[in-house]
Amino acid sequence: MRIRLPNGRVIHGPSRGEARLLFDEIFREQVYLRNGVELHEGDVVLDVGANLGLFSLFVAETLHDVTIHAFEPVPDIFACLRRNTSHLGSRIVARNVGLSDREGTAAFTYYPHLPCFSTSCPDRLEKRWADLRDILIHLGDRSADGGGRGPFRGIRERLRSWGVGGLLYYASRKKERVCTLTRLSQIIAERRLDRIDLLKIDVEGSEWDVLRGIDEADWGKVKQLVVEVHDVESGPDGMAAWLEDRGYEVAIDRTNEDRRSPVSLIYARRRPEEAGSTNRSSRTIGRAGGPVAV
């Protein structure tokens, strides 16, 4: 469907509510540009788990000189990504592939009415549906208080009509898709990337697999990371320690006030003594504020 975003841009996707929520997070709150994470003119950005392409659009519409590599494994979602970013021309390379710790294929669970929940590891994320139920109850309470505007407006309208159970049933309808996987180090070799200025990862429980797909020899090329981390394996604390061992300063955002779920964001920047110098433009985008490291 055609979805008009608050900035006037029209994109294509299966869910207006999800698209507007992502717009708020990415464009208004700039959740990926906190704790010192910045973007400069001339940067190379990897958007892993690109979904509809909103983060790629944000980067491309903010910087004039940027190269984006966007990865989305689910063909249905990738079709929207490619359509939404086709006007960017050579500034974006969109790949219908998932990044992992191996080459091959994997079965993905695709949720047409909630594509951001699509995942190759639904068993790791069982608690998400309980979390979503809590969010819907919270939204229903706010709706009763007159909170009918903003990115959740359509969701609140359906809540009034269907109730929490009906909306959960609608959102959880799923399809299976077999998707292609590759390793990030394979991409680095194929594209001859000598640096990655920002590696953004949002892959619904498979974030460790993406990181393990980077050879130790390639870690020095990655300057900054922002990773959505679910409560799997050793969670955000284990990932923070793992990245610190590889030369990064790390901050963790555990707030997630809107989603009320055990999902954290990790911000990692290569330590100054290891990052080297840059001759790129001094024009940057980023926010000085945001959560402190914990």
C-alpha positions in Angstrom: 0.0 0.0 0.0 1.0 3.6 -0.4 1.9 5.3 2.8 2.4 9.0 3.2 5.0 9.8 5.9 4.8 13.0 8.1 7.6 14.6 6.0 5.4 14.2 2.9 7.4 11.4 1.3 5.3 8.5 0.0 6.6 5.0 0.5 5.3 1.5 -0.1 4.8 -1.1 2.7 2.2 -3.4 4.2 1.5 -1.5 7.5 0.9 2.3 7.9 1.2 2.0 11.7 4.6 0.3 11.6 5.9 2.7 9.0 4.9 5.8 11.0 6.4 4.3 14.2 9.7 3.7 12.4 9.6 7.2 11.0 9.3 8.6 14.5 12.2 6.6 15.8 14.5 7.2 12.8 13.7 10.7 11.6 12.4 12.5 14.7 14.1 10.8 17.6 17.2 9.8 15.6 17.6 6.7 17.7 20.6 5.5 15.7 22.6 8.7 16.2 23.1 8.9 19.9 26.0 8.4 22.3 28.5 10.1 20.0 27.6 8.1 16.9 27.9 10.5 13.9 27.7 10.4 10.1 30.0 12.5 7.8 29.8 13.4 4.2 31.6 10.6 2.2 30.7 7.9 4.6 30.0 4.2 3.8 26.9 2.9 5.7 25.7 -0.6 6.0 22.0 -1.0 6.8 21.6 -4.6 7.9 18.0 -5.6 8.4 16.9 -2.6 6.2 13.1 -3.5 6.3 11.3 -0.9 4.2 14.4 1.3 3.9 13.6 4.1 6.3 17.0 4.4 7.8 18.6 4.3 4.4 16.2 7.1 3.3 17.1 9.1 6.4 20.8 8.8 5.7 20.5 9.6 2.0 18.2 12.5 2.5 20.5 14.1 5.1 23.9 13.6 3.5 24.6 14.3 -0.2 27.8 12.2 -0.5 27.2 8.8 1.0 27.2 5.2 -0.1 24.7 2.8 1.5 24.6 -0.9 1.4 21.2 -2.2 2.4 20.4 -5.8 3.2 16.9 -7.3 3.6 16.4 -11.1 3.3 12.6 -11.5 3.0 11.6 -11.1 -0.7 8.3 -9.5 0.1 9.9 -6.8 2.3 12.8 -6.4 -0.1 10.4 -5.5 -2.9 9.2 -2.5 -0.8 12.8 -1.6 0.1 13.9 -1.5 -3.5 10.9 0.5 -4.6 11.3 3.0 -1.8 15.0 3.6 -2.5 15.1 3.3 -6.3 15.4 7.1 -6.7 18.7 7.1 -4.8 20.5 5.6 -7.8 24.1 4.8 -7.3 24.1 6.0 -3.7 22.5 2.7 -2.5 23.2 -0.9 -3.2 20.2 -3.0 -2.1 20.7 -6.7 -1.7 18.0 -9.4 -1.2 20.1 -11.3 1.3 20.4 -11.8 5.0 23.7 -11.5 6.8 24.7 -14.3 9.1 27.7 -16.4 10.3 27.5 -18.8 7.3 26.7 -19.0 3.6 23.5 -20.8 2.6 19.7 -20.4 3.1 17.4 -20.3 6.1 13.7 -20.4 6.7 12.3 -17.0 7.8 9.0 -16.4 9.5 7.4 -13.4 7.7 4.6 -11.4 9.3 2.8 -9.5 6.5 1.0 -7.2 9.0 4.0 -6.7 11.2 7.1 -7.0 8.9 9.5 -5.7 11.5 8.9 -8.9 13.5 10.0 -11.1 10.7 12.8 -13.4 11.8 14.8 -16.5 11.1 14.7 -17.5 14.8 11.1 -17.1 16.1 11.9 -19.7 18.9 14.4 -17.2 20.4 11.8 -14.4 20.6 8.7 -16.1 22.0 8.4 -13.4 24.7 7.9 -10.7 22.0 4.2 -11.5 21.7 3.6 -11.1 25.5 5.5 -7.8 25.2 3.3 -6.7 22.3 0.2 -7.6 24.3 1.4 -5.3 27.1 2.0 -2.5 24.6 -1.4 -2.9 23.1 -3.1 -2.8 26.5 -1.1 0.4 27.3 -2.2 1.9 24.0 -5.8 1.0 24.6 -5.6 2.8 28.0 -4.1 5.9 26.4 -6.8 5.8 23.7 -9.5 5.8 26.4 -7.8 8.9 27.8 -8.1 10.7 24.4 -4.6 9.9 23.1 -5.8 9.4 19.5 -3.0 11.1 17.5 0.5 10.2 16.5 2.0 7.1 14.9 -0.2 4.8 16.9 -3.5 6.3 15.7 -4.4 3.5 13.3 -3.5 0.9 15.9 -5.7 2.5 18.5 -8.6 2.6 16.1 -8.3 -1.1 15.4 -7.9 -1.7 19.2 -11.3 -0.1 19.7 -12.8 -2.3 17.0 -11.1 -5.6 17.5 -9.8 -5.6 21.1 -6.3 -6.7 22.1 -6.9 -10.4 21.2 -8.2 -9.7 17.8 -5.3 -7.3 16.9 -2.8 -9.8 18.2 -4.3 -12.5 16.0 -4.2 -10.2 13.0 -0.6 -9.2 13.6 0.6 -12.8 14.2 -0.6 -14.2 10.9 2.6 -15.5 9.3 4.1 -17.0 6.2 7.3 -19.0 5.7 10.0 -17.8 3.3 13.3 -19.4 2.3 16.0 -16.7 2.2 19.6 -16.5 1.1 22.3 -15.9 3.7 25.9 -14.6 3.4 28.6 -13.4 5.7 29.5 -9.7 6.1 33.2 -10.5 5.4 32.1 -12.0 2.1 30.4 -8.7 1.3 33.5 -6.7 2.3 35.6 -8.8 0.0 33.1 -8.7 -3.0 32.6 -4.9 -2.7 36.2 -4.3 -1.8 35.2 -2.2 1.2 38.2 -0.7 3.0 36.0 0.9 5.7 32.6 0.8 7.1 31.8 4.1 8.9 28.5 2.9 10.4 27.2 -0.6 10.7 23.5 -0.6 11.7 22.1 -4.0 12.7 18.4 -4.7 13.4 17.8 -8.4 12.6 15.3 -9.6 15.2 17.3 -11.9 17.3 20.1 -12.8 14.8 22.4 -10.0 15.8 25.1 -12.3 17.1 25.1 -14.3 13.9 25.8 -11.1 11.9 28.7 -10.2 14.2 30.2 -13.7 14.0 30.2 -13.3 10.2 32.9 -10.7 10.4 36.5 -12.1 10.3 38.8 -10.8 12.9 41.0 -9.2 10.2 38.0 -7.1 9.1 37.0 -5.6 12.4 39.5 -2.7 12.0 37.5 -1.5 9.1 34.3 -1.0 11.2 34.4 2.4 12.8 30.9 2.6 14.5 28.1 0.2 15.2 24.5 0.5 16.4 22.9 -2.8 17.2 19.4 -3.7 18.3 20.0 -6.4 20.9 17.4 -8.9 22.1 17.5 -10.8 25.3 19.2 -13.8 23.7 22.5 -15.5 24.4 24.4 -13.2 26.7 22.3 -10.2 25.9 23.5 -6.6 25.7 26.1 -6.9 28.5 27.8 -9.8 26.8 27.8 -8.0 23.5 29.2 -4.9 25.0 32.1 -6.8 26.5 32.6 -8.6 23.2 32.9 -5.3 21.4 35.1 -3.7 24.0 37.5 -6.6 23.5 37.7 -5.5 19.8 38.6 -1.9 20.5 35.3 -0.1 20.9 33.9 2.3 23.4 30.3 1.1 24.1 27.1 2.6 25.5 23.9 0.7 26.1 20.4 2.2 25.8 18.0 0.1 27.9 15.1 2.5 28.0 12.7 1.3 25.2 9.9 3.4 26.8 7.5 3.1 23.8 7.9 -0.6 23.1 8.2 -1.7 26.8 10.2 -4.8 25.7 13.6 -6.4 26.7 15.3 -4.9 23.6 18.4 -2.7 24.0 20.4 -0.6 21.6 24.2 -0.8 21.7 26.3 2.1 20.4 29.9 1.3 19.7 32.6 3.6 18.5 36.2 2.6 17.8 38.5 4.0 20.4 40.2 7.3 19.3 43.7 5.8 19.4 42.6 3.0 17.1 40.2 4.9 14.8 42.9 6.7 12.7 42.4 10.1 11.1 39.9 11.1 8.4 40.1 13.6 5.5 36.3 13.5 5.0 34.1 16.6 5.2 33.5 18.0 8.7 29.7 18.2 8.1 28.1 15.6 10.4 24.7 14.5 11.5 24.2 13.2 15.0 22.8 14.0 18.4 24.9 15.0 21.3 22.2 13.8 23.8 20.7 10.5 24.4 21.1 7.9 27.1 24.3 7.5 29.1 26.2 4.2 29.2 25.2 1.9 31.9 
